[in-house]
């Protein structure tokens, strides 16, 4: 149940950030939001970290290609890389905290 919530929330966040990307040129804040969202949601569902990364990061390049403001590959593909890094960091944190001895 927690995994399903995290995936649905990741897709919602990805769509909201895609809308934010269309309305602003503030790349640093957007990348920070992508990183925070992917880390936070991947901590909720660490076994599904790669799905979280895809759901948060893929809407931005898709929207860029759909509205025709991007070349191939779209600049928004950097968003996908950032979300994969964030989700992988969250997976590593969850894995390390599970294997750490208290």
MOPAC internal coordinates of N, CA, C and O (Angstrom, degrees):
PM7 1SCF
backbone

  N    0.0000 0     0.00 0     0.00 0    0    0    0
  C    1.4482 1     0.00 0     0.00 0    1    0    0
  C    1.5268 1   111.22 1     0.00 0    2    1    0
  O    1.2310 1   121.02 1   138.90 1    3    2    1
  N    1.3429 1   115.65 1   -41.10 1    3    2    1
  C    1.4604 1   120.13 1   179.42 1    5    3    2
  C    1.5275 1   110.62 1   -65.66 1    6    5    3
  O    1.2310 1   120.28 1   142.72 1    7    6    5
  N    1.3447 1   117.06 1   -37.28 1    7    6    5
  C    1.4585 1   120.73 1   178.15 1    9    7    6
  C    1.5256 1   111.25 1   -63.80 1   10    9    7
  O    1.2310 1   120.58 1   136.61 1   11   10    9
  N    1.3305 1   116.50 1   -43.39 1   11   10    9
  C    1.4637 1   120.68 1  -179.59 1   13   11   10
  C    1.5272 1   110.64 1   -63.86 1   14   13   11
  O    1.2310 1   120.32 1   138.01 1   15   14   13
  N    1.3285 1   117.00 1   -41.99 1   15   14   13
  C    1.4628 1   120.17 1   177.68 1   17   15   14
  C    1.5240 1   110.98 1   -61.51 1   18   17   15
  O    1.2310 1   120.60 1   136.38 1   19   18   17
  N    1.3308 1   116.45 1   -43.62 1   19   18   17
  C    1.4610 1   120.74 1  -179.06 1   21   19   18
  C    1.5263 1   111.09 1   -63.63 1   22   21   19
  O    1.2310 1   120.03 1   140.90 1   23   22   21
  N    1.3214 1   117.54 1   -39.10 1   23   22   21
  C    1.4647 1   120.85 1  -179.45 1   25   23   22
  C    1.5301 1   110.73 1   -68.97 1   26   25   23
  O    1.2310 1   120.24 1   136.03 1   27   26   25
  N    1.3260 1   117.14 1   -43.97 1   27   26   25
  C    1.4663 1   120.28 1   178.59 1   29   27   26
  C    1.5317 1   110.14 1   -64.59 1   30   29   27
  O    1.2310 1   120.45 1   138.27 1   31   30   29
  N    1.3185 1   116.75 1   -41.73 1   31   30   29
  C    1.4680 1   120.22 1   177.79 1   33   31   30
  C    1.5291 1   110.78 1   -64.46 1   34   33   31
  O    1.2310 1   120.03 1   141.67 1   35   34   33
  N    1.3239 1   117.55 1   -38.33 1   35   34   33
  C    1.4645 1   120.88 1   178.76 1   37   35   34
  C    1.5205 1   111.09 1   -64.45 1   38   37   35
  O    1.2310 1   120.16 1   139.38 1   39   38   37
  N    1.3164 1   117.31 1   -40.62 1   39   38   37
  C    1.4604 1   120.10 1   177.66 1   41   39   38
  C    1.5266 1   110.92 1   -65.92 1   42   41   39
  O    1.2310 1   120.28 1   139.32 1   43   42   41
  N    1.3234 1   117.07 1   -40.68 1   43   42   41
  C    1.4641 1   120.48 1   177.77 1   45   43   42
  C    1.5278 1   111.15 1   -63.74 1   46   45   43
  O    1.2310 1   120.71 1   136.50 1   47   46   45
  N    1.3292 1   116.25 1   -43.50 1   47   46   45
  C    1.4708 1   120.38 1   178.70 1   49   47   46
  C    1.5304 1   110.16 1   -64.45 1   50   49   47
  O    1.2310 1   120.50 1   139.00 1   51   50   49
  N    1.3319 1   116.66 1   -41.00 1   51   50   49
  C    1.4636 1   120.07 1   178.30 1   53   51   50
  C    1.5202 1   112.37 1   -60.67 1   54   53   51
  O    1.2310 1   120.73 1   137.61 1   55   54   53
  N    1.3298 1   116.20 1   -42.39 1   55   54   53
  C    1.4691 1   119.78 1   178.58 1   57   55   54
  C    1.5241 1   111.59 1   -67.87 1   58   57   55
  O    1.2310 1   120.27 1   140.64 1   59   58   57
  N    1.3373 1   117.10 1   -39.36 1   59   58   57
  C    1.4653 1   119.93 1   177.51 1   61   59   58
  C    1.5256 1   111.25 1   -65.16 1   62   61   59
  O    1.2310 1   120.39 1   140.18 1   63   62   61
  N    1.3254 1   116.86 1   -39.82 1   63   62   61
  C    1.4651 1   119.30 1   179.21 1   65   63   62
  C    1.5264 1   111.71 1   -71.79 1   66   65   63
  O    1.2310 1   119.89 1   151.41 1   67   66   65
  N    1.3161 1   117.82 1   -28.59 1   67   66   65
  C    1.4623 1   120.18 1   174.31 1   69   67   66
  C    1.5262 1   110.19 1   -66.25 1   70   69   67
  O    1.2310 1   120.65 1   140.38 1   71   70   69
  N    1.3260 1   116.35 1   -39.62 1   71   70   69
  C    1.4642 1   120.38 1   175.65 1   73   71   70
  C    1.5301 1   110.48 1   -65.83 1   74   73   71
  O    1.2310 1   120.43 1   139.42 1   75   74   73
  N    1.3207 1   116.78 1   -40.58 1   75   74   73
  C    1.4638 1   121.47 1   177.19 1   77   75   74
  C    1.5245 1   110.63 1   -61.80 1   78   77   75
  O    1.2310 1   120.58 1   140.82 1   79   78   77
  N    1.3259 1   116.49 1   -39.18 1   79   78   77
  C    1.4550 1   121.56 1  -179.95 1   81   79   78
  C    1.5313 1   111.60 1   -63.42 1   82   81   79
  O    1.2310 1   120.56 1   144.15 1   83   82   81
  N    1.3150 1   116.53 1   -35.85 1   83   82   81
  C    1.4672 1   120.17 1   179.43 1   85   83   82
  C    1.5237 1   111.77 1   -69.45 1   86   85   83
  O    1.2310 1   120.10 1   152.62 1   87   86   85
  N    1.3372 1   117.41 1   -27.38 1   87   86   85
  C    1.4575 1   120.43 1  -172.22 1   89   87   86
  C    1.5211 1   114.74 1  -101.54 1   90   89   87
  O    1.2310 1   119.80 1   178.58 1   91   90   89
  N    1.3210 1   117.98 1    -1.42 1   91   90   89
  C    1.4615 1   118.79 1  -176.72 1   93   91   90
  C    1.5270 1   110.54 1  -143.16 1   94   93   91
  O    1.2310 1   121.57 1   -18.01 1   95   94   93
  N    1.3118 1   114.61 1   161.99 1   95   94   93
  C    1.4588 1   121.34 1   174.09 1   97   95   94
  C    1.5228 1   111.16 1  -113.44 1   98   97   95
  O    1.2310 1   120.06 1  -167.44 1   99   98   97
  N    1.3109 1   117.49 1    12.56 1   99   98   97
  C    1.4607 1   122.00 1  -176.92 1  101   99   98
  C    1.5286 1   109.82 1   -84.91 1  102  101   99
  O    1.2310 1   120.93 1   -94.78 1  103  102  101
  N    1.3138 1   115.83 1    85.22 1  103  102  101
  C    1.4582 1   121.83 1  -173.29 1  105  103  102
  C    1.5164 1   112.62 1   -69.37 1  106  105  103
  O    1.2310 1   119.80 1   142.25 1  107  106  105
  N    1.3231 1   117.99 1   -37.75 1  107  106  105
  C    1.4662 1   120.27 1  -176.49 1  109  107  106
  C    1.5264 1   111.23 1   -63.77 1  110  109  107
  O    1.2310 1   120.13 1   136.82 1  111  110  109
  N    1.3147 1   117.36 1   -43.18 1  111  110  109
  C    1.4668 1   119.68 1   179.06 1  113  111  110
  C    1.5129 1   109.88 1   -67.14 1  114  113  111
  O    1.2310 1   119.97 1   140.09 1  115  114  113
  N    1.3032 1   117.66 1   -39.91 1  115  114  113
  C    1.4625 1   120.59 1   179.20 1  117  115  114
  C    1.5294 1   111.50 1   -63.40 1  118  117  115
  O    1.2310 1   120.14 1   136.93 1  119  118  117
  N    1.3117 1   117.34 1   -43.07 1  119  118  117
  C    1.4666 1   119.66 1   177.73 1  121  119  118
  C    1.5259 1   111.27 1   -64.82 1  122  121  119
  O    1.2310 1   120.11 1   142.48 1  123  122  121
  N    1.3224 1   117.40 1   -37.52 1  123  122  121
  C    1.4569 1   120.66 1   175.66 1  125  123  122
  C    1.5184 1   111.99 1   -63.28 1  126  125  123
  O    1.2310 1   120.58 1   137.32 1  127  126  125
  N    1.3304 1   116.49 1   -42.68 1  127  126  125
  C    1.4597 1   120.36 1   177.42 1  129  127  126
  C    1.5210 1   111.87 1   -64.44 1  130  129  127
  O    1.2310 1   120.53 1   140.62 1  131  130  129
  N    1.3235 1   116.60 1   -39.38 1  131  130  129
  C    1.4703 1   120.36 1   177.20 1  133  131  130
  C    1.5219 1   110.74 1   -62.96 1  134  133  131
  O    1.2310 1   120.62 1   136.69 1  135  134  133
  N    1.3100 1   116.42 1   -43.31 1  135  134  133
  C    1.4587 1   120.78 1  -179.40 1  137  135  134
  C    1.5335 1   111.41 1   -65.89 1  138  137  135
  O    1.2310 1   120.29 1   134.02 1  139  138  137
  N    1.3245 1   117.06 1   -45.98 1  139  138  137
  C    1.4602 1   121.00 1   179.29 1  141  139  138
  C    1.5243 1   111.15 1   -62.87 1  142  141  139
  O    1.2310 1   120.51 1   136.54 1  143  142  141
  N    1.3359 1   116.63 1   -43.46 1  143  142  141
  C    1.4670 1   120.24 1  -179.29 1  145  143  142
  C    1.5212 1   111.37 1   -64.84 1  146  145  143
  O    1.2310 1   120.29 1   136.39 1  147  146  145
  N    1.3236 1   117.05 1   -43.61 1  147  146  145
  C    1.4671 1   119.06 1  -177.77 1  149  147  146
  C    1.5270 1   111.34 1   -69.23 1  150  149  147
  O    1.2310 1   119.81 1   143.03 1  151  150  149
  N    1.3196 1   117.96 1   -36.97 1  151  150  149
  C    1.4619 1   120.08 1   177.63 1  153  151  150
  C    1.5257 1   110.03 1   -67.83 1  154  153  151
  O    1.2310 1   120.42 1   131.11 1  155  154  153
  N    1.3167 1   116.80 1   -48.89 1  155  154  153
  C    1.4593 1   120.02 1  -177.84 1  157  155  154
  C    1.5163 1   113.68 1   -61.96 1  158  157  155
  O    1.2310 1   120.47 1   135.73 1  159  158  157
  N    1.3164 1   116.71 1   -44.27 1  159  158  157
  C    1.4631 1   119.38 1  -178.30 1  161  159  158
  C    1.5250 1   111.97 1   -74.72 1  162  161  159
  O    1.2310 1   120.03 1   147.12 1  163  162  161
  N    1.3180 1   117.54 1   -32.88 1  163  162  161
  C    1.4662 1   119.50 1   177.46 1  165  163  162
  C    1.5245 1   111.13 1   -72.06 1  166  165  163
  O    1.2310 1   119.76 1   155.51 1  167  166  165
  N    1.3280 1   118.06 1   -24.49 1  167  166  165
  C    1.4557 1   119.52 1   173.67 1  169  167  166
  C    1.5296 1   111.39 1   -69.97 1  170  169  167
  O    1.2310 1   120.45 1   153.04 1  171  170  169
  N    1.3407 1   116.74 1   -26.96 1  171  170  169
  C    1.4586 1   120.10 1   175.73 1  173  171  170
  C    1.5291 1   112.07 1   -72.22 1  174  173  171
  O    1.2310 1   121.06 1   145.25 1  175  174  173
  N    1.3424 1   115.58 1   -34.75 1  175  174  173
  C    1.4652 1   120.35 1  -177.80 1  177  175  174
  C    1.5272 1   109.18 1  -136.53 1  178  177  175
  O    1.2310 1   120.10 1  -106.71 1  179  178  177
  N    1.3422 1   117.41 1    73.29 1  179  178  177
  C    1.4690 1   119.20 1  -173.69 1  181  179  178
  C    1.5281 1   114.37 1   -65.45 1  182  181  179
  O    1.2310 1   119.65 1   153.12 1  183  182  181
  N    1.3290 1   118.27 1   -26.88 1  183  182  181
  C    1.4612 1   118.86 1   178.56 1  185  183  182
  C    1.5205 1   111.74 1   -71.58 1  186  185  183
  O    1.2310 1   119.92 1   158.86 1  187  186  185
  N    1.2996 1   117.75 1   -21.14 1  187  186  185
  C    1.4693 1   123.15 1  -179.62 1  189  187  186
  C    1.5269 1   111.11 1  -107.70 1  190  189  187
  O    1.2310 1   119.86 1  -146.81 1  191  190  189
  N    1.3146 1   117.87 1    33.19 1  191  190  189
  C    1.4573 1   121.63 1  -174.58 1  193  191  190
  C    1.5165 1   112.22 1   -59.89 1  194  193  191
  O    1.2310 1   119.80 1   143.58 1  195  194  193
  N    1.3101 1   117.99 1   -36.42 1  195  194  193
  C    1.4688 1   120.42 1  -177.18 1  197  195  194
  C    1.5282 1   111.43 1   -72.65 1  198  197  195
  O    1.2310 1   119.77 1   147.85 1  199  198  197
  N    1.3240 1   118.04 1   -32.15 1  199  198  197
  C    1.4724 1   120.30 1   176.26 1  201  199  198
  C    1.5269 1   109.56 1   -69.61 1  202  201  199
  O    1.2310 1   120.93 1   140.01 1  203  202  201
  N    1.3234 1   115.82 1   -39.99 1  203  202  201
  C    1.4663 1   120.65 1   177.46 1  205  203  202
  C    1.5314 1   109.58 1   -59.99 1  206  205  203
  O    1.2310 1   120.62 1   134.01 1  207  206  205
  N    1.3298 1   116.41 1   -45.99 1  207  206  205
  C    1.4655 1   120.42 1  -179.76 1  209  207  206
  C    1.5227 1   111.18 1   -60.87 1  210  209  207
  O    1.2310 1   120.11 1   137.09 1  211  210  209
  N    1.3173 1   117.40 1   -42.91 1  211  210  209
  C    1.4616 1   120.50 1   179.06 1  213  211  210
  C    1.5256 1   111.50 1   -65.87 1  214  213  211
  O    1.2310 1   120.13 1   135.76 1  215  214  213
  N    1.3136 1   117.36 1   -44.24 1  215  214  213
  C    1.4720 1   120.55 1  -177.70 1  217  215  214
  C    1.5255 1   112.30 1   -65.61 1  218  217  215
  O    1.2310 1   120.15 1   145.34 1  219  218  217
  N    1.3159 1   117.31 1   -34.66 1  219  218  217
  C    1.4619 1   119.79 1   179.51 1  221  219  218
  C    1.5306 1   110.95 1   -80.58 1  222  221  219
  O    1.2310 1   119.84 1   141.78 1  223  222  221
  N    1.3264 1   117.91 1   -38.22 1  223  222  221
  C    1.4570 1   120.11 1  -171.03 1  225  223  222
  C    1.5126 1   117.17 1   -92.93 1  226  225  223
  O    1.2310 1   119.17 1   151.59 1  227  226  225
  N    1.3132 1   119.18 1   -28.41 1  227  226  225
  C    1.4688 1   121.43 1  -173.29 1  229  227  226
  C    1.5321 1   114.08 1   -71.22 1  230  229  227
  O    1.2310 1   117.99 1   145.99 1  231  230  229
  N    1.3380 1   121.43 1   -34.01 1  231  230  229
  C    1.4694 1   118.35 1  -178.00 1  233  231  230
  C    1.5290 1   114.80 1   -58.52 1  234  233  231
  O    1.2310 1   119.37 1   149.00 1  235  234  233
  N    1.3000 1   118.81 1   -31.00 1  235  234  233
  C    1.4660 1   120.22 1  -177.17 1  237  235  234
  C    1.5279 1   111.84 1   -66.27 1  238  237  235
  O    1.2310 1   118.51 1   127.63 1  239  238  237
  N    1.3489 1   120.45 1   -52.37 1  239  238  237
  C    1.4684 1   117.95 1   177.82 1  241  239  238
  C    1.5271 1   112.99 1   -66.12 1  242  241  239
  O    1.2310 1   119.98 1   149.27 1  243  242  241
  N    1.3307 1   117.63 1   -30.73 1  243  242  241
  C    1.4703 1   119.28 1   178.02 1  245  243  242
  C    1.5224 1   110.49 1   -65.45 1  246  245  243
  O    1.2310 1   120.34 1   135.83 1  247  246  245
  N    1.3245 1   116.95 1   -44.17 1  247  246  245
  C    1.4667 1   120.26 1   178.66 1  249  247  246
  C    1.5185 1   110.23 1   -64.80 1  250  249  247
  O    1.2310 1   120.11 1   140.01 1  251  250  249
  N    1.3254 1   117.40 1   -39.99 1  251  250  249
  C    1.4679 1   119.98 1   178.33 1  253  251  250
  C    1.5192 1   111.55 1   -61.60 1  254  253  251
  O    1.2310 1   120.31 1   137.73 1  255  254  253
  N    1.3145 1   117.01 1   -42.27 1  255  254  253
  C    1.4664 1   119.89 1   178.35 1  257  255  254
  C    1.5251 1   111.36 1   -69.76 1  258  257  255
  O    1.2310 1   120.27 1   143.26 1  259  258  257
  N    1.3367 1   117.09 1   -36.74 1  259  258  257
  C    1.4646 1   120.88 1  -177.43 1  261  259  258
  C    1.5253 1   112.43 1   -68.08 1  262  261  259
  O    1.2310 1   120.03 1   142.42 1  263  262  261
  N    1.3201 1   117.54 1   -37.58 1  263  262  261
  C    1.4630 1   118.93 1  -178.86 1  265  263  262
  C    1.5210 1   112.13 1   -88.01 1  266  265  263
  O    1.2310 1   120.51 1   174.12 1  267  266  265
  N    1.3185 1   116.63 1    -5.88 1  267  266  265
  C    1.4553 1   120.57 1   173.03 1  269  267  266
  C    1.5048 1   115.51 1    79.49 1  270  269  267
  O    1.2310 1   119.41 1  -162.30 1  271  270  269
  N    1.3198 1   118.74 1    17.70 1  271  270  269
  C    1.4615 1   121.07 1   179.60 1  273  271  270
  C    1.5179 1   112.62 1   -95.46 1  274  273  271
  O    1.2310 1   120.01 1  -167.55 1  275  274  273
  N    1.3025 1   117.59 1    12.45 1  275  274  273
  C    1.4557 1   118.91 1  -173.99 1  277  275  274
  C    1.5240 1   110.54 1  -131.21 1  278  277  275
  O    1.2310 1   121.54 1   -31.68 1  279  278  277
  N    1.2901 1   114.66 1   148.32 1  279  278  277
  C    1.4467 1   120.43 1   171.18 1  281  279  278
  C    1.5199 1   107.81 1   -87.30 1  282  281  279
  O    1.2310 1   120.39 1    -2.94 1  283  282  281
  N    1.3032 1   116.86 1   177.06 1  283  282  281
  C    1.4538 1   118.59 1   178.32 1  285  283  282
  C    1.5121 1   108.65 1  -105.47 1  286  285  283
  O    1.2310 1   116.99 1   -53.56 1  287  286  285
  N    1.2860 1   123.33 1   126.44 1  287  286  285
  C    1.4648 1   127.81 1    -3.22 1  289  287  286
  C    1.5181 1   110.21 1   -76.33 1  290  289  287
  O    1.2310 1   120.22 1   -32.52 1  291  290  289
  N    1.3069 1   117.18 1   147.48 1  291  290  289
  C    1.4750 1   119.86 1  -178.24 1  293  291  290
  C    1.5265 1   111.44 1   -68.04 1  294  293  291
  O    1.2310 1   121.43 1   -29.59 1  295  294  293
  N    1.3132 1   114.87 1   150.41 1  295  294  293
  C    1.4627 1   119.76 1   178.59 1  297  295  294
  C    1.5210 1   110.80 1   -63.59 1  298  297  295
  O    1.2310 1   120.21 1   156.56 1  299  298  297
  N    1.3081 1   117.19 1   -23.44 1  299  298  297
  C    1.4540 1   121.23 1   178.48 1  301  299  298
  C    1.5103 1   113.32 1   -68.73 1  302  301  299
  O    1.2310 1   120.30 1   170.71 1  303  302  301
  N    1.3258 1   117.02 1    -9.29 1  303  302  301
  C    1.4664 1   118.85 1   177.03 1  305  303  302
  C    1.5315 1   110.74 1   -66.81 1  306  305  303
  O    1.2310 1   120.07 1   161.40 1  307  306  305
  N    1.3152 1   117.48 1   -18.60 1  307  306  305
  C    1.4598 1   121.29 1   173.01 1  309  307  306
  C    1.5258 1   109.19 1   -63.50 1  310  309  307
  O    1.2310 1   120.53 1   145.76 1  311  310  309
  N    1.3369 1   116.58 1   -34.24 1  311  310  309
  C    1.4587 1   120.84 1   177.47 1  313  311  310
  C    1.5167 1   110.76 1   -59.88 1  314  313  311
  O    1.2310 1   120.57 1   140.31 1  315  314  313
  N    1.2990 1   116.52 1   -39.69 1  315  314  313
  C    1.4588 1   120.24 1   178.67 1  317  315  314
  C    1.5233 1   110.74 1   -64.48 1  318  317  315
  O    1.2310 1   120.10 1   139.52 1  319  318  317
  N    1.3178 1   117.42 1   -40.48 1  319  318  317
  C    1.4587 1   120.66 1   177.08 1  321  319  318
  C    1.5168 1   112.10 1   -63.46 1  322  321  319
  O    1.2310 1   120.34 1   138.88 1  323  322  321
  N    1.3266 1   116.95 1   -41.12 1  323  322  321
  C    1.4666 1   121.00 1   179.82 1  325  323  322
  C    1.5177 1   110.81 1   -64.95 1  326  325  323
  O    1.2310 1   120.38 1   138.85 1  327  326  325
  N    1.3330 1   116.88 1   -41.15 1  327  326  325
  C    1.4613 1   118.90 1  -179.38 1  329  327  326
  C    1.5236 1   111.38 1   -68.84 1  330  329  327
  O    1.2310 1   119.96 1   145.97 1  331  330  329
  N    1.3333 1   117.67 1   -34.03 1  331  330  329
  C    1.4573 1   119.22 1   176.24 1  333  331  330
  C    1.5226 1   111.27 1   -66.91 1  334  333  331
  O    1.2310 1   120.20 1   140.32 1  335  334  333
  N    1.3108 1   117.23 1   -39.68 1  335  334  333
  C    1.4646 1   120.31 1   177.09 1  337  335  334
  C    1.5252 1   110.17 1   -63.31 1  338  337  335
  O    1.2310 1   120.27 1   133.27 1  339  338  337
  N    1.3258 1   117.08 1   -46.73 1  339  338  337
  C    1.4622 1   120.47 1   179.91 1  341  339  338
  C    1.5201 1   112.94 1   -62.22 1  342  341  339
  O    1.2310 1   120.58 1   135.67 1  343  342  341
  N    1.3359 1   116.50 1   -44.33 1  343  342  341
  C    1.4640 1   119.82 1  -179.48 1  345  343  342
  C    1.5214 1   110.96 1   -67.73 1  346  345  343
  O    1.2310 1   120.19 1   144.09 1  347  346  345
  N    1.3123 1   117.25 1   -35.91 1  347  346  345
  C    1.4593 1   120.34 1   178.70 1  349  347  346
  C    1.5280 1   110.98 1   -69.68 1  350  349  347
  O    1.2310 1   119.82 1   143.89 1  351  350  349
  N    1.3065 1   117.94 1   -36.11 1  351  350  349
  C    1.4665 1   121.59 1   175.00 1  353  351  350
  C    1.5275 1   109.65 1   -63.23 1  354  353  351
  O    1.2310 1   120.31 1   136.78 1  355  354  353
  N    1.3318 1   117.01 1   -43.22 1  355  354  353
  C    1.4646 1   120.38 1   178.11 1  357  355  354
  C    1.5206 1   111.12 1   -63.65 1  358  357  355
  O    1.2310 1   120.36 1   139.97 1  359  358  357
  N    1.3269 1   116.91 1   -40.03 1  359  358  357
  C    1.4628 1   120.40 1   177.10 1  361  359  358
  C    1.5217 1   110.42 1   -61.69 1  362  361  359
  O    1.2310 1   120.37 1   136.80 1  363  362  361
  N    1.3315 1   116.90 1   -43.20 1  363  362  361
  C    1.4629 1   120.63 1   179.42 1  365  363  362
  C    1.5216 1   111.28 1   -64.69 1  366  365  363
  O    1.2310 1   119.91 1   140.84 1  367  366  365
  N    1.3243 1   117.77 1   -39.16 1  367  366  365
  C    1.4654 1   121.24 1   177.54 1  369  367  366
  C    1.5211 1   110.19 1   -63.94 1  370  369  367
  O    1.2310 1   120.42 1   134.33 1  371  370  369
  N    1.3209 1   116.81 1   -45.67 1  371  370  369
  C    1.4678 1   120.27 1  -179.80 1  373  371  370
  C    1.5229 1   110.89 1   -64.66 1  374  373  371
  O    1.2310 1   120.57 1   140.03 1  375  374  373
  N    1.3036 1   116.51 1   -39.97 1  375  374  373
  C    1.4676 1   120.89 1   179.74 1  377  375  374
  C    1.5298 1   110.91 1   -66.84 1  378  377  375
  O    1.2310 1   120.82 1   137.54 1  379  378  377
  N    1.3249 1   116.04 1   -42.46 1  379  378  377
  C    1.4694 1   119.77 1  -179.46 1  381  379  378
  C    1.5252 1   111.07 1   -68.03 1  382  381  379
  O    1.2310 1   120.29 1   142.73 1  383  382  381
  N    1.3139 1   117.05 1   -37.27 1  383  382  381
  C    1.4642 1   118.73 1  -179.59 1  385  383  382
  C    1.5166 1   111.11 1   -72.08 1  386  385  383
  O    1.2310 1   119.77 1   154.64 1  387  386  385
  N    1.3227 1   118.04 1   -25.36 1  387  386  385
  C    1.4543 1   121.19 1   178.29 1  389  387  386
  C    1.5140 1   111.12 1   -76.24 1  390  389  387
  O    1.2310 1   120.47 1   144.46 1  391  390  389
  N    1.3315 1   116.71 1   -35.54 1  391  390  389
  C    1.4612 1   120.48 1  -176.07 1  393  391  390
  C    1.5289 1   112.90 1   -92.56 1  394  393  391
  O    1.2310 1   119.74 1   171.38 1  395  394  393
  N    1.3212 1   118.09 1    -8.62 1  395  394  393
  C    1.4723 1   120.55 1  -179.20 1  397  395  394
  C    1.5197 1   109.99 1   -72.20 1  398  397  395
  O    1.2310 1   121.56 1   -37.95 1  399  398  397
  N    1.3113 1   114.62 1   142.05 1  399  398  397
  C    1.4618 1   119.06 1   177.11 1  401  399  398
  C    1.5223 1   109.25 1   -94.21 1  402  401  399
  O    1.2310 1   121.19 1   -41.16 1  403  402  401
  N    1.2804 1   115.32 1   138.84 1  403  402  401
  C    1.4673 1   120.16 1  -175.89 1  405  403  402
  C    1.5109 1   111.40 1   -92.22 1  406  405  403
  O    1.2310 1   120.10 1   180.00 1  407  406  405

